[in-house]
């Protein structure tokens, strides 16, 4: 069964810590995405990548960076976690630009 | 600015009836529109994609319509079941010209009562 996996379901970090969220897909998809989801705000795109070592900013990239060293892996990095980055983080992949996104189970991050 | 609106209130439907969810958008000309299902604490699951030149698309008990004049999509679940209870998200995709920027609505929570 094809899938997207995320390294943690729940994570608690302290303000100022560097946080790594890992995402792996086994579908050989070109495109990978990181979103955050907050009540009332819906899903918002942080960064996306359409090829290895390529990355593009989404709508809310501030405070985040990404890394895609291998096709199947897309990492989201919070350089210095802040309380306003407490959220549900969702990774997704797709083969085509306009194709449906295949989402991972999400990581619920709490920054204290 | 671009905006997507879904039924703001939760929808409660009797089992067996048809559930209809609405997605309206403004200041946008999507090439594609997608629908997802999301269960609490989980990632969204892709259901259907409909293109701007398609009026209607069906998949089992699901039917989606896309009216680019009204700037609206309707999502129907026929013969609804309690297992259909979830939040349903619509998403607009501008296609290649928009560098794959999909915009998601906030979702409509659907409850099917037995």
Interface residues (C-beta under 8 A of the other chain):
Chain A: X4 X31 X35 X40 X41 X42 X43 X44 X45 X48 X50 X56 X58 X59 X90 X92 X97 X98 X99 X100 X101 X102 X103 X104 X105 X106 X108
Chain B: X4 X31 X32 X34 X36 X41 X42 X43 X44 X45 X46 X47 X49 X89 X91 X93 X95 X96 X99 X100 X101 X102 X104 X105 X106 X107
